[in-house]
């Protein structure tokens, strides 16, 4: 109960900070009609960065090879042309929407709710339980890196894994769907069922007007409203925008068998139908409040560093996001010292 109450407090303080800053900040409504990077992160992808469609799927439940979230779609947007970088904690994302277009017709069932990890282990596992609804959702996460790659250096034709690595092994991909643990650290979620946890989802794919369980038609737009009220998601987006580049990963645990399955596929920017104006690639919409004139510790941007800012900082203690004034990835005593030093 304390964990639930604390999570509510953190979300509420972020929402309060966003609302309070509206009247004191410039608002930018940015729209990016095509990604600068889209990539099928899959070990057997021989044409990275040039495929016309990109699919997402899981692996055989209970299997020990491959990642559990085997086929992942990475999309990246260079944001600096519309949203200035370098604003740090003075920047607040009030809306982030990712849209993708479905490419395959009446192949997979629509599921707009998350499913617990127990649905994706072997049926012989004592923890297994049947999926309560039809289909499996498509989920949006951030992107993490290993093997020396980073947000700025990873490209759509970068190798899936280091040379000489067994690409079929779990946990080797250079870029992976990522979320945050309870300590606010960015973690790989590619093996979440195998590691027995439900990751924090940035957003779940929704299709307007379509009933859950229905087969999805080609050309349908799947919409992901990212949870910008969550401090970790807010921090992730702010960090990306601050560096001029936002990367997101789409993942689904759609049940598959070896070389078979009914899983979703999405239009990539290289698709010929995109070139002909008959289809759309991934798009990103951002509403961003820029409070460049606010003091660093004026978290709610009301012109004062006072008790309301202290409340936000304490409500986010131990996490990234609002209150992490020195961008260390965690709100702690160092940030409290900064706030008290600017108190007025």
C-alpha positions in Angstrom: 0.0 0.0 0.0 2.9 2.4 0.8 4.4 1.6 -2.6 1.1 2.4 -4.4 0.7 5.6 -2.4 4.2 6.7 -3.1 3.8 6.0 -6.9 0.6 8.1 -6.8 2.4 10.9 -5.1 5.3 10.9 -7.6 2.9 11.0 -10.6 0.8 13.7 -8.9 3.8 15.9 -8.3 5.0 15.6 -11.9 1.5 16.4 -13.1 1.4 19.4 -10.7 4.7 20.7 -12.0 3.6 20.4 -15.6 0.4 22.2 -14.9 2.0 25.0 -12.9 4.6 25.7 -15.6 2.0 26.2 -18.3 1.6 29.9 -17.7 5.3 30.6 -17.2 6.8 28.8 -20.1 6.9 28.8 -23.9 5.0 25.9 -25.4 6.3 24.1 -28.5 4.0 21.8 -30.5 6.5 19.7 -32.5 5.6 17.1 -35.2 8.1 14.8 -36.8 6.5 13.2 -39.9 9.2 10.6 -40.5 11.9 9.0 -38.3 15.6 9.6 -39.0 16.1 6.0 -37.9 13.9 2.9 -38.1 15.4 -0.5 -37.6 14.3 -4.1 -37.2 16.4 -5.3 -34.2 16.3 -9.1 -34.9 19.3 -11.4 -35.1 18.4 -12.7 -38.6 17.9 -9.2 -40.1 20.4 -9.2 -43.0 19.3 -5.7 -44.2 19.4 -3.4 -41.2 17.9 0.0 -41.9 16.5 -0.8 -45.3 13.6 -3.1 -44.7 10.2 -2.0 -46.0 8.3 -3.5 -43.0 9.3 -4.1 -39.4 7.7 -6.8 -37.2 7.5 -7.3 -33.5 7.1 -10.7 -31.7 8.2 -12.8 -28.8 9.9 -16.2 -28.8 8.7 -19.6 -27.9 7.5 -19.4 -24.3 10.0 -21.1 -22.0 12.8 -21.2 -24.6 16.2 -20.4 -23.3 17.7 -19.1 -26.5 16.8 -15.7 -28.1 15.5 -12.8 -26.1 11.9 -13.2 -24.9 11.1 -10.0 -26.8 12.8 -11.2 -29.9 11.7 -9.0 -32.8 11.9 -5.3 -31.8 11.3 -2.1 -33.8 13.5 0.9 -33.1 12.5 4.4 -34.2 14.6 7.5 -33.8 13.8 11.2 -34.3 16.2 14.1 -34.5 14.3 16.7 -32.5 16.6 19.7 -32.5 15.1 21.3 -35.6 11.9 22.0 -33.7 12.8 21.7 -30.0 16.0 23.5 -28.8 18.4 21.3 -26.9 20.4 22.1 -23.8 17.5 23.2 -21.5 17.9 20.5 -18.9 15.3 20.4 -16.1 13.7 23.6 -17.5 12.1 21.5 -20.2 8.9 19.6 -19.6 7.2 17.2 -22.0 3.4 17.5 -21.6 2.5 15.1 -24.4 4.5 12.6 -26.4 2.6 10.5 -29.1 4.2 7.9 -31.3 2.1 6.7 -34.3 2.9 3.7 -36.6 1.0 2.2 -39.5 0.2 -1.5 -39.7 1.4 -3.2 -42.8 -0.1 -6.7 -42.6 -3.8 -7.4 -43.1 -6.0 -9.3 -40.7 -3.1 -11.3 -39.3 -2.9 -10.5 -35.6 -5.5 -9.8 -33.0 -5.8 -6.4 -31.3 -5.0 -6.2 -27.6 -4.9 -2.8 -25.9 -4.0 -4.0 -22.4 -0.7 -5.2 -20.9 -0.4 -8.9 -20.0 1.5 -10.3 -17.0 4.8 -12.1 -17.5 3.2 -15.4 -16.3 1.4 -15.7 -19.6 4.7 -16.0 -21.5 6.5 -18.8 -19.6 6.2 -22.4 -20.5 2.8 -24.0 -19.8 4.7 -26.6 -17.7 6.0 -23.8 -15.4 4.1 -23.7 -12.1 3.8 -19.9 -12.5 2.1 -20.1 -15.9 -1.4 -18.7 -16.3 -3.5 -18.4 -19.4 -3.8 -15.1 -21.2 -7.1 -13.7 -20.1 -7.8 -11.9 -23.4 -7.2 -12.4 -27.1 -4.0 -11.3 -28.6 -0.9 -9.6 -27.1 -0.3 -5.9 -26.9 2.4 -3.9 -28.7 4.3 -1.9 -26.1 6.5 1.1 -26.3 9.7 1.5 -24.3 12.9 3.5 -24.3 16.1 2.3 -25.8 19.2 1.2 -23.9 22.7 0.3 -25.2 25.6 -1.9 -24.5 29.0 -2.8 -25.9 30.1 0.8 -26.1 27.2 2.1 -28.2 25.1 5.2 -27.1 22.2 7.4 -28.1 24.4 9.5 -30.3 26.5 6.7 -31.9 24.0 4.0 -32.7 22.8 4.1 -36.3 20.1 2.1 -38.1 22.8 -0.1 -39.8 24.8 -0.7 -36.7 25.5 -4.4 -36.1 23.0 -6.3 -34.0 25.7 -7.6 -31.7 29.5 -7.5 -31.6 31.4 -9.6 -34.2 32.0 -13.1 -33.0 29.0 -13.1 -30.6 26.3 -15.7 -30.8 23.4 -13.4 -32.0 20.9 -16.0 -30.9 21.9 -15.8 -27.3 19.8 -13.6 -25.0 21.1 -10.3 -23.8 23.6 -9.6 -26.5 21.9 -7.0 -28.8 23.7 -3.6 -29.0 20.4 -1.7 -28.6 17.4 -3.0 -26.7 14.0 -2.1 -25.4 14.5 -0.6 -22.0 12.6 0.7 -19.0 13.3 1.7 -15.4 13.5 -0.4 -12.3 12.2 0.7 -8.9 15.5 2.5 -8.3 15.2 4.6 -11.4 17.9 2.7 -13.3 17.5 2.0 -17.0 17.3 -1.8 -17.6 16.9 -4.2 -20.5 13.4 -5.6 -20.7 14.0 -8.0 -23.5 13.9 -11.0 -21.2 11.2 -9.8 -18.8 9.2 -13.1 -18.7 12.3 -15.1 -18.2 13.4 -12.8 -15.5 9.9 -12.8 -14.0 9.0 -9.2 -13.9 6.5 -6.8 -15.5 8.4 -3.8 -16.9 7.2 -0.2 -16.8 5.6 0.3 -20.2 6.0 3.8 -21.7 2.8 3.4 -23.7 0.5 0.6 -25.1 -0.6 0.7 -28.7 -4.2 1.7 -29.3 -6.3 1.7 -32.5 -9.3 4.0 -32.4 -12.7 2.4 -32.9 -11.3 -1.2 -33.0 -12.7 -3.7 -30.5 -10.2 -5.8 -28.6 -9.8 -9.2 -30.0 -10.5 -8.1 -33.6 -8.1 -8.8 -36.4 -6.2 -5.6 -37.4 -6.5 -4.3 -40.9 -3.6 -3.0 -43.0 -3.4 0.7 -42.9 -4.6 1.0 -39.3 -2.8 3.6 -37.2 -1.6 2.3 -33.9 -1.1 5.2 -31.4 1.1 5.2 -28.3 0.4 7.9 -25.8 3.6 7.9 -23.6 3.1 8.3 -19.9 4.8 11.7 -19.5 3.4 12.0 -15.9 5.7 9.2 -14.9 9.0 10.7 -13.6 11.2 8.1 -15.3 9.5 8.5 -18.7 9.7 12.3 -18.4 13.4 12.1 -17.5 14.0 9.7 -20.5 12.3 12.0 -23.0 13.9 15.1 -21.5 17.4 13.6 -21.8 16.8 12.7 -25.4 15.4 16.0 -26.4 18.2 17.8 -24.5 20.7 15.9 -26.7 18.6 16.4 -29.9 17.6 12.8 -30.4 14.8 10.6 -29.1 14.9 6.8 -29.6 11.9 4.5 -28.8 11.4 0.7 -29.1 8.3 -1.2 -30.0 8.0 -4.7 -28.6 5.4 -7.4 -28.4 5.4 -10.8 -26.8 3.2 -12.2 -29.5 3.2 -16.0 -29.4 5.3 -17.5 -32.1 6.7 -20.9 -33.1 10.0 -21.4 -34.9 9.7 -19.5 -38.2 6.0 -19.1 -37.8 3.4 -16.9 -36.0 0.7 -14.3 -36.5 2.5 -11.1 -35.4 2.2 -7.4 -36.2 4.3 -5.7 -38.9 4.6 -2.0 -39.4 5.5 0.4 -42.3 9.1 1.5 -42.4 10.3 4.8 -44.0 12.0 2.9 -46.8 8.7 1.3 -47.9 7.8 2.0 -51.5 4.3 2.9 -50.5 5.7 5.7 -48.4 7.7 7.0 -51.4 4.4 7.0 -53.4 2.5 8.8 -50.7 0.2 5.7 -50.1 1.4 4.9 -46.6 3.0 6.7 -43.6 6.1 5.8 -41.6 6.4 6.2 -37.9 5.6 9.7 -36.6 6.3 11.5 -33.3 4.3 14.4 -31.8 5.7 16.3 -28.9 4.2 19.1 -26.8 7.1 20.7 -24.8 7.1 23.5 -22.3 10.3 25.5 -22.3 11.0 27.3 -19.0 14.5 28.5 -19.9 14.2 31.5 -17.6 13.5 29.4 -14.5 16.1 28.9 -11.9 17.5 25.4 -11.8 15.8 24.5 -8.5 12.5 26.2 -9.5 11.0 22.9 -10.5 7.4 24.1 -10.9 8.7 27.3 -12.7 6.6 29.7 -10.6 9.4 32.2 -10.1 10.3 31.0 -6.6 12.3 28.2 -5.1 10.2 27.3 -2.1 8.1 24.6 -0.4 6.3 23.5 -3.5 9.6 22.7 -5.2 10.8 20.9 -2.1 7.6 18.8 -2.1 8.2 17.8 -5.7 11.8 16.9 -5.0 11.0 14.9 -1.9 8.1 13.1 -3.7 10.6 12.0 -6.4 13.4 11.0 -3.9 15.5 8.2 -5.2 14.3 8.5 -8.8 15.3 10.3 -12.0 13.0 13.0 -13.3 11.8 16.2 -11.6 14.0 16.8 -8.6 17.1 15.3 -10.2 18.6 18.8 -10.5 22.2 17.7 -11.3 21.0 15.0 -13.9 22.8 12.2 -12.0 19.9 9.8 -12.6 18.7 9.9 -9.0 17.1 12.5 -6.8 19.2 12.6 -3.6 21.0 14.8 -1.1 23.1 16.6 -3.7 19.9 17.8 -5.4 18.4 18.9 -2.0 21.6 20.9 -1.4 21.2 22.7 -4.8 17.5 23.5 -4.0 18.3 24.8 -0.5 21.1 26.9 -1.9 18.7 28.6 -4.3 15.9 29.0 -1.8 14.1 32.3 -2.2 
